[in-house]
Amino acid sequence: MGTLLRDVRFGLRMLLKSPGLTGLVLLTLALGIGANTAIFSLVDAVLFRPLPVAAPDRLVRLFTVHEHFSGWSYPGYLDYRDQAQAFSGLAAYGDGTAMHLSRDGHPPERVTGSVVTGNFFEALGVQPEAGRLLAVSDDRAPGSDAVVVLSHELWSGSFGSDPKAIGQTVRINGHPFTIVGVAPRGFFGCSLESFPGLWVPTSMAAAAMPNWIDLRPLERRGFTWMNVVGRLRPEVSIETARAEVDTLAARFAAAPQDGPKITGVRVEPANSVALGFGVEAADRARLVSRLLLGVVALVLLLACADAAGLLLVRAERRGREIAIRRALGATPGCIVRQLLVESVLLAALAAAGGLALASWTLDLVRALAPKGFPVPLEAVAGLGQGRVLLFTLAVSAVAGVTFGLVPALHAARSALLPGLKSEPAAPLLRRWRISLRDSLVLVQVALAAMLLVGAGLLLRTLQQASSVDPGFSTDGRLVASVALGLQGYDRERWAPFYDRLLEEARSLPRVRAAALASSVPVQTEGMGTSVVPEGYPTTPETEPVVPLNIVTPGYFAALGIPVLRGRDFSAADTESAAPVVIVNEAFARAYWQGQEAVGRRIMNLGENGGVVVGLVRDTKLRGLREEPLPAVFVPLAQFYLPTMTLLIHADGDPRAVISSVVAAAQRLDKDLPLFGIQTLTERLGVALAQERLLAVLLGTFAGIALILAAAGLYGVTSYATDLRTREFGIRAALGASPRNVLGLAVRGAVVVSLVGLVAGLLGASALVGSFRSLFFGVGPFDPLTFGGIALLLATVTLIAAVLAARRATRVDPLICLRSE
């Protein structure tokens, strides 16, 4: 221990003797460690971290295999809960349910809730942050227990972490509920698919899910809306549980029962399916997470190579000191240990700076990340959590050893006599040293090229997506959604409310037009319907399914979508009138070969089919990457829905009318919140936000890589120039021109850079194909990107080499001849 402390004290003194080099190495390592810490914190939950429950390795998810459906019905869950013996607890939950939370003196808010069985928290082994959690006694008979548990995030945000919130009465969808407790910090359930703000027992499903009350969610086997999670008994393996569940599935499938039969059940570790089972979004989340983690790993490797090159130069300049220590009896092992201690000290100090950079990076991600970003930001671990700090410590230790070992071994094996005389090493050894430094620079240039190619492809993707014409106007447009069904509005009340809301909105100052729609572009989700176009051959099995949008008259004008043929909907298109429909150009092309669409019928709309009264221009409906999809529009008066989006066209900045629109809705119903309020420009930006965030992150890391590679090349070229001072002096004395001397000084650096550039481009070509799905409008081997990156990197490295070597042309030949 005493020897180690002595090495630490000596190492600190040596680092302070070279503040410039020490600061450069610290900055280099802080960038690499900070990037890795930030991205690890971001993707930890997706790739590594177990679920925030007790003994997560004993928790499993059960997935059903139906004839036509997936998921669990409540009666189906009860069958397995009552008969399966492999589980100490089998619970069910329905996540992602939108609810309206209101209380006196506060504006209503829309939150995501979860309807769970009374044993849910017990099965997961969760303890409350405050109050108590739901229990089996809270889930007795339908409508009997109006209690709710808040998430820690909702409690600390909306309730200000007030302990007096426990016992308060709030209204959920207009029904009174009593708050009984708060879930622990960081708890979100047993999946990364949804992050509930509150939990209510299944006995209150009717109040929590009024939209589904007619579907009898607690009675119908055909209504599959729940997920099932189980905790294995201590003595039971997952294979035993699977065998028992298979037996139960076969027994239930053979028994007569109403509704779709469960033909099989999959039992999977809950940790491995936290993102969902066989879901495309889960695969994309893992792909993006691996991409980000791989990118920062390359940044760290590049930073280590850069630091190793700097320390190699430093060790060579300390050749006399190290030689004297060896002459006095220090073994090569002692020299290696001392230099490694200095490297680890540098890494430890860089870790502190890295945490600050990581905090800034995470703030940037949170600011830019859109809703629906593949990596769930709600599960991001804080930088102060033990796992993140342990990761930072491990990365720092590995980095310290990685970049310090090569210079330490090199210094310990250097020739003794030349070091004591402060002479350069023998030519053969000197050539080996230079090749070692050059190899480090080669690695840096190659890694920088790989990162720059990835960033370039994403920037090209963003450029291509940004230039897409969405088919509608965004200037001055504002959208805000309303969900009447959650407030218990029935069909008789929907129509008057919608009429009054439009009347209020159209009467507001600066509002030019207002309309309602079930979906407003661009959004990833929406309704669909099967269609039977007149004259198009179909069977019940082959009926095409197209997007369906329910709109009010004036919707197309409010969006700036031209009606190319026929007319818009009007006030005469009521529920008692003949069904009418409007289609887009893509629909007419797909099913009527581009012939006249107005006057034709879609046969499965209405008793005699819906008559096409208008043809509108194609627009991007669910994403900017899509080709125009065939779409059908029907009037709201003939197809009422409980959830609609209000579209407003205002003069000037549409955000100026937000407060007026909210106030208008509150005048109609004080417990009804508007949600999803944003300008259409912002909404369109969300469609590009994923590409933009990935491009910003990779562009930032690639920029860091470019700077590090240039700095490494500059350092090596500068040092190589110092070593060849006498040579350059002799050449100058014999008549060599400054241009010739400069060419000799940079030739080696240019060769190393070109080799590294070629290696990096080849490495990028081998890797980008794995991330093909992230690109749009550009191929993974885009020649413009590869050529541009090659030119950029070649230019930067050449400039760095010339700047470092140009002093060789400025020193007086006499001074050079005297130099050693």
C-alpha positions in Angstrom: 0.0 0.0 0.0 2.9 2.4 0.8 4.5 1.7 -2.6 1.2 2.5 -4.3 0.7 5.7 -2.4 4.2 6.8 -3.2 3.5 6.0 -6.9 0.3 8.0 -6.8 2.0 11.1 -5.2 4.9 10.9 -7.7 2.5 10.5 -10.6 0.5 13.6 -9.5 3.7 15.6 -9.4 4.7 14.4 -12.9 1.3 15.2 -14.3 1.4 18.8 -12.9 4.9 19.3 -14.4 3.3 19.0 -17.9 0.0 20.9 -17.6 -0.5 21.4 -21.3 -0.1 17.7 -22.2 -2.0 16.6 -19.1 -4.9 18.9 -20.0 -5.0 17.7 -23.6 -5.1 14.0 -22.5 -7.8 14.8 -19.9 -10.0 16.5 -22.5 -9.5 13.7 -24.9 -10.5 11.0 -22.4 -13.3 13.1 -20.9 -14.9 13.2 -24.3 -14.7 9.4 -24.8 -15.8 8.5 -21.2 -18.6 11.1 -21.2 -20.0 9.9 -24.5 -20.0 6.3 -23.3 -21.5 7.2 -19.9 -24.4 9.2 -21.5 -25.2 6.5 -24.1 -25.0 3.7 -21.6 -27.4 5.5 -19.3 -29.7 5.9 -22.4 -29.7 2.3 -23.5 -29.1 0.5 -20.3 -32.8 -0.4 -19.8 -33.1 -1.6 -23.4 -30.0 -3.8 -23.5 -28.8 -4.6 -20.0 -30.7 -3.4 -16.9 -33.2 -5.8 -15.2 -36.7 -4.7 -14.6 -37.3 -2.6 -11.4 -38.9 -5.4 -9.4 -37.8 -7.9 -6.8 -35.8 -10.9 -8.1 -36.5 -10.0 -11.8 -34.9 -13.3 -12.9 -37.9 -15.1 -11.4 -40.5 -13.0 -13.3 -42.0 -14.2 -16.6 -44.5 -12.9 -19.1 -47.2 -15.2 -20.6 -48.2 -14.6 -24.2 -51.2 -16.3 -25.7 -51.6 -17.9 -29.2 -55.2 -17.4 -30.4 -56.9 -18.4 -33.6 -57.1 -14.7 -34.6 -56.1 -12.6 -31.7 -53.2 -12.0 -29.3 -53.2 -10.9 -25.7 -55.4 -12.1 -22.8 -59.0 -11.7 -21.9 -59.9 -11.2 -18.3 -61.8 -14.6 -18.0 -58.9 -16.3 -19.8 -56.5 -14.9 -17.2 -58.7 -16.1 -14.4 -58.6 -19.7 -15.8 -54.8 -19.8 -15.6 -54.6 -17.9 -12.3 -56.8 -20.4 -10.6 -55.3 -23.6 -11.9 -51.6 -22.9 -12.6 -49.4 -24.1 -9.7 -46.0 -23.1 -11.0 -46.4 -19.5 -10.0 -46.5 -17.9 -6.5 -48.4 -15.1 -8.2 -50.1 -14.6 -11.6 -51.2 -11.0 -12.2 -52.8 -9.2 -15.2 -52.6 -5.6 -16.4 -53.8 -3.4 -19.2 -51.2 -0.7 -19.9 -51.3 2.4 -22.1 -54.9 3.4 -21.2 -55.4 7.2 -21.5 -57.3 8.7 -18.6 -58.4 12.2 -17.6 -57.2 13.2 -14.1 -58.8 16.3 -12.5 -59.1 17.8 -9.1 -60.5 21.0 -7.6 -58.3 24.0 -8.2 -56.1 22.5 -10.9 -56.5 22.2 -14.6 -57.4 18.7 -15.9 -54.6 16.6 -17.4 -54.4 13.6 -19.6 -52.3 10.8 -18.1 -51.4 7.2 -19.1 -52.9 4.7 -16.6 -52.8 1.0 -16.0 -55.7 -1.2 -15.0 -54.3 -4.1 -12.9 -55.4 -7.0 -10.8 -55.2 -6.6 -7.1 -52.2 -8.9 -6.7 -50.2 -7.0 -9.3 -47.8 -5.2 -7.0 -47.5 -8.2 -4.7 -46.5 -10.5 -7.6 -43.8 -8.0 -8.7 -42.5 -7.6 -5.1 -42.7 -3.8 -5.1 -42.8 -1.7 -1.9 -44.5 1.8 -1.8 -42.7 5.1 -1.7 -45.6 6.5 0.4 -48.9 5.1 1.6 -49.7 1.7 0.4 -50.1 -0.1 -2.9 -53.1 -2.0 -4.3 -54.0 -5.2 -2.7 -56.3 -8.2 -3.5 -58.9 -6.6 -1.1 -59.0 -3.6 -3.5 -60.2 -5.8 -6.4 -63.3 -7.5 -5.2 -66.5 -6.7 -7.2 -66.9 -4.4 -10.2 -67.3 -0.8 -9.1 -66.5 -1.5 -5.4 -63.1 0.0 -4.8 -62.4 3.4 -6.3 -58.7 3.6 -5.2 -55.7 4.7 -7.2 -51.9 4.5 -6.8 -49.8 7.3 -8.3 -46.4 6.9 -10.0 -43.5 8.7 -8.3 -43.1 10.9 -11.3 -46.8 12.0 -11.3 -46.7 12.5 -7.5 -43.6 14.6 -7.6 -44.7 16.5 -10.7 -48.4 17.3 -10.5 -48.7 16.9 -6.7 -45.3 18.4 -5.7 -44.4 15.4 -3.6 -47.0 16.4 -1.1 -47.4 13.7 1.6 -51.0 15.0 2.1 -51.9 13.8 -1.4 -52.4 10.4 0.2 -56.1 10.2 1.1 -57.1 12.9 -1.3 -60.0 12.5 -3.7 -59.3 13.0 -7.4 -61.5 12.5 -10.4 -60.5 10.0 -13.1 -62.7 10.4 -16.2 -65.1 12.2 -14.0 -65.4 9.5 -11.3 -64.1 10.1 -7.8 -61.0 8.0 -6.7 -59.1 8.0 -3.4 -55.3 8.1 -3.6 -53.9 5.4 -1.3 -50.2 5.4 -2.2 -47.3 6.2 -4.4 -45.1 3.7 -6.3 -41.4 3.7 -5.7 -39.1 6.0 -7.8 -38.2 4.5 -11.1 -41.0 1.8 -11.1 -42.9 1.6 -14.3 -44.2 -1.9 -14.3 -42.8 -5.0 -16.0 -42.4 -3.7 -19.6 -40.9 -0.9 -21.5 -43.9 -0.6 -23.8 -45.8 1.8 -21.5 -45.0 4.1 -18.5 -48.2 4.5 -16.4 -48.7 7.5 -14.3 -51.3 5.7 -12.1 -52.7 2.3 -11.4 -56.3 1.4 -10.6 -57.8 -2.1 -9.8 -59.7 -4.1 -12.4 -62.8 -3.7 -10.3 -62.9 -0.1 -11.6 -62.3 -0.9 -15.3 -65.7 0.6 -16.3 -64.7 4.0 -14.8 -61.1 3.8 -16.1 -62.0 2.6 -19.6 -65.5 4.1 -20.4 -64.7 3.8 -24.2 -64.7 0.0 -23.8 -67.7 -0.4 -21.5 -69.9 -1.8 -24.2 -67.3 -4.5 -24.9 -67.7 -5.8 -21.3 -63.9 -6.1 -20.6 -64.3 -8.2 -17.5 -66.8 -10.7 -19.0 -66.0 -11.3 -22.7 -63.5 -13.9 -23.7 -63.3 -12.3 -27.1 -62.0 -9.0 -25.7 -58.3 -9.5 -25.4 -56.8 -6.4 -23.7 -54.6 -7.6 -20.9 -51.0 -8.8 -20.4 -50.2 -11.5 -17.9 -47.1 -11.6 -15.7 -46.1 -14.4 -13.2 -43.6 -15.0 -10.5 -42.1 -18.5 -10.5 -42.2 -20.4 -7.2 -38.7 -20.8 -5.7 -38.4 -24.5 -6.6 -39.9 -24.2 -10.1 -37.9 -23.7 -13.3 -39.1 -21.9 -16.4 -39.1 -25.2 -18.3 -41.4 -26.7 -15.6 -43.7 -23.7 -15.9 -43.9 -24.0 -19.6 -44.8 -27.7 -19.4 -47.6 -27.0 -17.0 -48.9 -24.1 -19.1 -48.9 -26.3 -22.2 -50.9 -28.9 -20.4 -53.5 -26.3 -19.3 -53.6 -24.8 -22.8 -54.4 -28.2 -24.3 -57.1 -28.9 -21.7 -58.8 -25.5 -22.2 -58.6 -25.8 -26.0 -60.4 -29.1 -25.9 -63.2 -27.8 -23.6 -66.3 -26.0 -25.1 -66.3 -22.3 -24.5 -67.4 -19.0 -26.0 -65.0 -16.7 -27.8 -61.7 -17.5 -29.4 -59.8 -20.4 -27.9 -56.3 -20.1 -26.6 -54.4 -22.7 -28.6 -51.0 -22.2 -26.9 -49.2 -20.0 -24.3 -45.6 -18.8 -24.5 -43.7 -18.3 -21.2 -40.8 -16.0 -21.6 -38.4 -14.3 -19.1 -39.8 -10.9 -18.4 -36.5 -9.2 -18.8 -36.0 -10.5 -22.3 -39.4 -9.4 -23.6 -39.6 -6.0 -21.7 -39.9 -4.3 -25.1 -42.6 -6.7 -26.3 -42.6 -10.1 -27.9 -41.9 -10.2 -31.7 -42.7 -6.5 -32.0 -41.1 -4.4 -34.8 -40.7 -1.4 -32.5 -38.7 -3.6 -30.1 -36.3 -4.6 -32.8 -35.8 -1.0 -33.9 -35.2 0.1 -30.2 -32.5 -2.6 -29.9 -31.0 -1.7 -33.3 -30.8 2.0 -32.4 -29.4 1.2 -29.0 -26.7 -1.0 -30.4 -25.8 1.6 -33.0 -25.4 4.3 -30.4 -23.4 2.1 -28.1 -21.2 0.9 -30.9 -20.5 4.5 -32.0 -19.4 5.7 -28.6 -17.3 2.6 -28.1 -15.5 3.7 -31.3 -15.1 7.2 -29.9 -13.6 5.8 -26.7 -11.2 3.6 -28.6 -10.2 6.6 -30.7 -9.7 8.7 -27.6 -7.6 5.9 -26.1 -5.4 5.8 -29.2 -5.0 9.5 -29.1 -4.1 9.5 -25.4 -1.7 6.6 -26.0 0.1 8.6 -28.8 0.4 11.6 -26.5 1.8 9.5 -23.6 4.1 7.7 -26.0 5.7 11.1 -26.9 5.7 12.1 -23.2 7.5 8.8 -22.3 10.1 9.4 -24.9 10.8 12.9 -23.7 11.2 11.4 -20.2 13.8 9.0 -21.5 16.6 10.4 -19.4 14.6 10.3 -16.2 13.4 6.7 -16.8 17.0 5.6 -17.7 18.4 7.1 -14.5 15.7 5.3 -12.4 16.6 2.0 -14.1 20.3 2.6 -13.6 19.5 3.1 -9.8 17.8 -0.3 -9.7 14.3 0.2 -10.8 13.0 -2.9 -12.6 11.0 -2.8 -15.8 8.0 -3.8 -13.7 8.4 -0.8 -11.5 8.6 1.5 -14.4 5.5 0.0 -16.0 3.6 0.2 -12.7 4.5 3.9 -12.2 3.5 4.9 -15.7 0.2 2.9 -15.4 -0.6 4.6 -12.1 -0.2 8.0 -14.0 -2.5 6.7 -16.8 -5.2 5.5 -14.3 -4.9 8.9 -12.5 -5.6 10.6 -15.8 -8.5 8.3 -16.5 -10.0 8.9 -13.0 -9.7 12.7 -13.4 -11.2 12.4 -16.9 -14.2 10.4 -15.5 -15.3 13.4 -13.4 -15.2 15.6 -16.5 -16.9 12.8 -18.5 -19.9 12.8 -16.1 -20.4 16.5 -16.7 -20.3 16.0 -20.4 -22.6 13.0 -20.1 -25.2 15.2 -18.2 -25.0 17.7 -21.1 -25.5 15.0 -23.7 -28.5 13.5 -21.9 -30.1 17.0 -21.6 -29.6 17.4 -25.4 -31.2 14.0 -26.1 -34.2 14.8 -23.9 -34.6 18.2 -25.6 -34.5 16.8 -29.1 -36.0 13.3 -28.7 -39.6 13.1 -30.1 -42.5 11.1 -28.7 -42.0 7.6 -29.9 -38.2 7.7 -30.0 -37.1 4.0 -30.2 -35.2 4.2 -26.9 -37.7 4.9 -24.1 -36.5 8.0 -22.3 -38.8 7.4 -19.4 -36.5 4.4 -18.4 -33.2 6.4 -18.7 -31.1 5.8 -15.6 -29.9 8.9 -13.7 -26.2 9.6 -13.8 -26.1 9.3 -10.0 -27.4 5.8 -10.0 -25.0 3.0 -8.9 -25.1 1.1 -12.2 -24.1 4.2 -14.2 -21.4 5.2 -11.8 -20.0 1.7 -11.8 -20.0 1.6 -15.6 -18.2 5.0 -15.6 -15.6 3.6 -13.1 -15.1 0.5 -15.2 -14.8 2.4 -18.5 -12.3 4.7 -16.9 -10.2 1.9 -15.5 -10.2 0.0 -18.8 -9.3 3.1 -20.7 -6.5 4.0 -18.2 -4.9 0.6 -18.7 -5.6 0.5 -22.5 -4.0 3.8 -23.4 -1.3 3.6 -20.7 0.0 0.1 -21.2 1.7 0.5 -24.6 3.7 3.6 -23.7 4.6 2.1 -20.3 5.9 -1.2 -21.9 7.7 0.9 -24.6 9.4 3.1 -22.0 10.4 0.1 -19.8 12.1 -1.7 -22.7 14.0 1.3 -24.2 17.8 1.2 -24.4 19.6 2.3 -21.3 22.8 4.0 -22.5 21.2 6.3 -25.1 18.7 7.4 -22.5 21.4 8.3 -19.9 23.2 10.4 -22.6 19.9 12.0 -23.8 20.6 10.7 -27.2 18.2 9.4 -29.8 17.7 5.7 -29.9 19.3 3.4 -32.5 17.9 3.8 -36.0 16.2 0.4 -36.0 14.5 1.0 -32.7 13.6 4.6 -33.8 12.0 3.2 -36.9 10.0 0.8 -34.7 8.9 3.7 -32.4 7.8 5.7 -35.3 5.8 2.8 -36.8 4.1 2.4 -33.4 3.1 6.0 -33.3 2.0 5.9 -36.9 -0.1 2.8 -36.2 -2.0 4.7 -33.5 -2.7 7.6 -35.9 -3.8 5.1 -38.5 -6.3 3.6 -36.1 -7.6 7.1 -35.2 -8.1 8.1 -38.9 -9.8 4.8 -39.7 -12.2 5.1 -36.7 -12.9 8.8 -37.6 -13.7 7.7 -41.2 -16.2 5.1 -40.0 -18.0 7.5 -37.7 -18.1 10.2 -40.3 -19.6 7.9 -42.9 -22.4 6.9 -40.5 -23.1 10.5 -39.6 -23.0 11.5 -43.3 -25.5 8.9 -44.3 -27.9 10.0 -41.5 -27.5 13.6 -42.5 -28.3 12.7 -46.1 -31.3 10.8 -44.8 -32.5 13.9 -42.9 -31.9 16.0 -46.0 -33.9 13.7 -48.2 -36.8 13.4 -45.7 -36.9 17.2 -45.2 -37.3 17.8 -48.9 -40.4 15.6 -49.2 -43.6 17.4 -50.0 -46.2 16.3 -47.4 -49.1 17.4 -49.7 -50.6 20.0 -47.2 -49.7 23.3 -45.8 -48.3 23.7 -42.3 -48.2 27.5 -42.0 -50.5 28.9 -39.3 -52.0 25.5 -38.4 -52.6 24.3 -34.9 -53.9 20.9 -33.7 -55.4 19.8 -30.4 -57.1 16.5 -29.5 -60.1 15.8 -27.3 -61.4 12.5 -26.0 -65.1 12.7 -25.1 -65.5 9.0 -24.5 -63.3 9.1 -21.4 -65.7 11.7 -19.8 -68.7 9.4 -20.4 -70.2 11.2 -23.4 -72.5 9.0 -25.4 -73.4 9.4 -29.1 -76.3 11.8 -28.3 -73.9 14.2 -26.5 -70.9 14.0 -28.9 -72.6 15.8 -31.8 -73.7 18.9 -29.8 -70.3 19.2 -28.1 -68.4 19.0 -31.4 -70.7 21.6 -33.0 -70.2 24.0 -30.0 -66.4 23.4 -30.0 -66.2 24.3 -33.7 -68.5 27.3 -33.2 -66.3 28.5 -30.3 -63.1 28.0 -32.2 -64.3 29.7 -35.4 -65.4 32.8 -33.4 -61.9 33.3 -31.8 -59.9 36.3 -33.0 -57.3 35.5 -35.7 -58.8 32.1 -36.5 -59.5 31.8 -40.2 -60.9 28.2 -40.2 -61.5 25.2 -37.9 -62.4 21.6 -38.6 -62.3 18.2 -36.8 -60.7 15.0 -37.9 -60.0 11.6 -36.5 -56.4 11.9 -37.6 -54.3 14.7 -38.8 -51.1 14.1 -40.8 -48.4 13.1 -40.2 -48.9 10.5 -37.5 -47.9 6.9 -37.2 -51.3 5.5 -36.0 -54.8 5.8 -37.4 -58.0 4.0 -38.2 -58.3 1.6 -41.2 -61.2 0.0 -42.9 -61.7 -2.7 -45.5 -63.2 -1.5 -48.7 -65.1 -3.0 -51.7 -64.6 -0.5 -54.5 -67.2 -0.7 -57.2 -66.0 -2.7 -60.2 -62.9 -3.9 -58.4 -62.7 -7.7 -58.0 -62.6 -8.7 -54.3 -63.6 -11.5 -51.9 -64.2 -11.3 -48.2 -60.7 -12.6 -47.7 -59.0 -10.2 -50.1 -60.8 -6.9 -49.3 -58.1 -4.2 -49.3 -57.7 -2.3 -46.0 -57.0 1.4 -46.3 -56.6 4.3 -43.9 -59.9 5.9 -42.8 -60.3 9.5 -41.7 -63.4 10.9 -40.2 -63.6 14.7 -40.9 -66.0 17.7 -40.8 -66.7 20.0 -43.7 -63.8 22.4 -44.3 -61.1 20.0 -43.3 -59.4 20.0 -46.7 -59.5 23.8 -47.0 -58.1 24.2 -43.4 -55.1 22.0 -44.4 -54.7 23.5 -47.8 -55.4 20.2 -49.6 -57.1 20.9 -53.0 -60.3 19.1 -54.0 -59.4 18.0 -57.5 -62.8 16.7 -58.6 -66.3 16.9 -57.2 -66.9 18.7 -53.9 -66.1 18.8 -50.2 -68.5 17.5 -47.5 -71.2 19.9 -46.6 -73.8 20.5 -43.8 -76.3 18.5 -45.9 -74.2 15.2 -45.4 -76.0 14.3 -42.2 -76.7 10.9 -40.6 -80.0 10.6 -42.3 -78.6 11.5 -45.7 -77.1 9.0 -48.2 -73.6 7.9 -47.2 -70.9 9.9 -49.0 -67.2 9.5 -49.2 -64.1 11.3 -50.5 -61.0 9.4 -51.8 -57.5 10.5 -52.7 -55.6 10.1 -56.0 -53.8 7.0 -54.7 -57.2 5.3 -54.1 -58.4 6.1 -57.6 -55.1 4.8 -59.1 -55.1 1.6 -57.1 -58.7 0.5 -57.6 -60.0 2.4 -60.6 -56.8 2.7 -62.7 -56.9 6.5 -62.5 -60.3 6.8 -64.1 -63.0 9.2 -62.9 -63.7 8.4 -59.3 -66.5 10.9 -58.5 -69.9 9.1 -58.7 -68.5 5.6 -58.1 -69.4 3.7 -55.0 -67.6 1.9 -52.2 -70.0 -1.0 -51.7 -69.5 -1.8 -48.0 -70.3 1.8 -46.8 -74.0 2.1 -46.2 -76.9 0.0 -47.4 -76.3 0.8 -51.1 -72.7 1.8 -50.7 -71.1 5.2 -50.1 -71.0 7.5 -53.1 -67.7 9.2 -53.9 -68.4 12.9 -54.1 -64.9 14.2 -54.2 -61.3 13.4 -55.2 -58.5 15.1 -53.2 -54.7 15.4 -53.7 -52.4 12.8 -52.1 -50.8 13.6 -48.8 -48.4 11.9 -46.5 -50.7 10.3 -43.9 -48.6 8.3 -41.4 -45.0 9.2 -42.2 -42.8 11.1 -44.6 -41.1 8.0 -45.7 -44.2 6.3 -47.1 -45.4 6.3 -50.7 -48.9 7.9 -51.0 -51.5 5.4 -49.6 -55.0 4.9 -50.8 -57.2 6.7 -48.3 -60.9 7.2 -47.6 -62.6 10.2 -45.9 -66.2 10.1 -44.5 -68.1 12.9 -42.8 -68.2 13.0 -39.0 -72.0 13.4 -39.1 -72.3 9.9 -40.6 -69.6 8.3 -38.5 -69.3 9.8 -35.0 -66.2 9.1 -32.9 -65.5 9.9 -29.2 -61.9 11.0 -29.9 -61.2 13.7 -32.5 -58.5 16.3 -33.3 -59.3 20.0 -33.7 -57.5 21.6 -36.6 -57.2 25.4 -36.6 -55.9 27.7 -39.3 -54.9 31.0 -37.8 -53.3 34.2 -39.0 -49.7 34.6 -37.9 -48.2 32.4 -35.2 -50.8 29.7 -34.3 -49.3 29.3 -30.8 -50.8 32.7 -30.0 -54.3 31.2 -30.0 -53.5 28.1 -27.8 -54.7 29.7 -24.6 -58.0 30.9 -26.2 -58.7 27.4 -27.6 -58.0 25.8 -24.2 -60.3 28.3 -22.5 -63.0 27.6 -25.1 -62.9 23.9 -24.3 -62.9 24.5 -20.6 -66.1 26.6 -20.9 -67.8 23.6 -22.4 -66.5 21.0 -19.9 -64.1 22.0 -17.0 -63.0 18.4 -16.5 -62.1 17.8 -20.2 -58.4 18.4 -21.1 -57.2 19.1 -24.6 -54.1 17.1 -25.3 -51.5 16.8 -28.1 -51.5 20.6 -28.6 -48.9 21.6 -31.2 -48.5 23.5 -34.4 -48.6 21.4 -37.5 -45.0 22.5 -38.2 -44.0 21.0 -34.9 -46.0 17.9 -35.7 -44.2 17.5 -39.0 -40.9 18.1 -37.2 -41.7 15.2 -35.0 -41.8 13.0 -38.0 -38.2 13.9 -38.7 -37.1 14.1 -35.1 -35.8 10.6 -34.9 -33.6 11.1 -37.9 -32.6 14.5 -36.6 -31.6 13.3 -33.2 -29.6 10.3 -34.5 -27.9 12.6 -37.0 -27.1 15.1 -34.3 -25.7 12.4 -32.0 -23.6 10.7 -34.6 -22.6 14.0 -36.1 -21.4 15.2 -32.7 -19.4 12.0 -32.0 -18.0 12.0 -35.6 -16.9 15.6 -35.1 -15.2 14.7 -31.9 -13.5 11.8 -33.7 -12.4 14.1 -36.5 -10.8 16.5 -34.0 -9.1 13.7 -32.1 -7.7 12.2 -35.3 -6.4 15.6 -36.5 -4.9 16.3 -33.1 -3.2 12.9 -33.0 -1.8 13.3 -36.5 -0.6 16.8 -35.5 1.2 15.5 -32.4 2.9 12.7 -34.2 4.0 14.9 -37.1 5.3 17.5 -34.8 7.3 15.1 -32.8 8.6 13.4 -35.9 9.7 16.8 -37.2 11.6 17.4 -33.9 13.4 14.1 -34.3 14.5 15.0 -37.8 15.7 18.5 -37.1 19.3 17.8 -37.8 18.4 16.0 -41.1 16.3 19.0 -42.2 19.1 21.3 -41.4 21.6 19.4 -43.4 19.2 19.2 -46.4 18.6 23.0 -46.2 22.3 23.7 -46.0 22.8 21.6 -49.1 20.3 23.6 -51.1 16.9 21.9 -50.4 14.0 24.4 -50.8 11.5 25.0 -48.1 8.8 23.2 -50.2 11.0 20.1 -50.5 11.7 20.1 -46.8 8.0 20.5 -46.0 7.2 17.6 -48.4 9.7 15.4 -46.6 8.2 16.3 -43.2 4.6 15.5 -44.2 5.1 12.5 -46.5 5.0 9.9 -43.7 1.9 11.5 -42.2 0.1 11.7 -45.5 0.8 8.0 -46.2 -0.4 7.0 -42.8 -3.6 9.1 -43.2 -4.4 7.6 -46.6 -4.0 4.1 -45.3 -6.2 4.8 -42.3 -8.8 6.5 -44.6 -9.0 3.5 -46.9 -9.2 1.2 -43.9 -12.0 3.3 -42.4 -14.0 3.5 -45.6 -13.7 -0.3 -46.0 -14.8 -0.8 -42.4 -17.8 1.5 -42.9 -18.8 -0.4 -46.0 -18.8 -3.6 -44.0 -21.0 -2.2 -41.2 -23.5 0.2 -42.6 -25.5 -2.6 -44.3 -26.6 -3.7 -40.8 -28.3 -0.4 -40.2 -30.0 -0.1 -43.7 -33.4 0.4 -42.1 -32.4 3.7 -40.6 -31.7 5.3 -44.0 -34.2 6.9 -46.3 -33.7 8.2 -49.8 -30.1 7.2 -49.7 -28.3 3.8 -50.1 -25.9 2.5 -47.5 -23.1 2.8 -50.0 -24.0 6.3 -51.2 -21.0 7.5 -53.4 -21.7 11.2 -52.5 -21.4 10.5 -48.8 -18.3 8.3 -49.1 -16.6 10.6 -51.5 -17.4 13.7 -49.4 -16.1 12.1 -46.2 -12.9 10.9 -48.0 -12.3 14.5 -49.2 -13.1 16.1 -45.8 -10.9 13.7 -43.8 -8.0 13.9 -46.3 -8.2 17.7 -46.2 -8.3 18.0 -42.4 -5.5 15.5 -41.9 -3.3 17.2 -44.6 -3.8 20.6 -42.9 -2.9 19.1 -39.5 0.2 17.5 -40.9 1.3 20.7 -42.7 0.7 22.9 -39.7 2.8 20.6 -37.5 5.6 20.2 -40.0 6.0 23.7 -41.3 8.4 24.7 -38.6 10.9 22.5 -40.4 11.0 25.2 -43.1 11.5 28.1 -40.7 14.6 27.1 -38.6 18.0 28.4 -39.5 20.2 25.7 -40.9 23.0 26.5 -38.4 20.6 26.0 -35.5 19.4 22.7 -37.0 23.0 21.5 -37.4 23.7 22.2 -33.7 20.6 20.3 -32.5 20.8 16.9 -31.1 
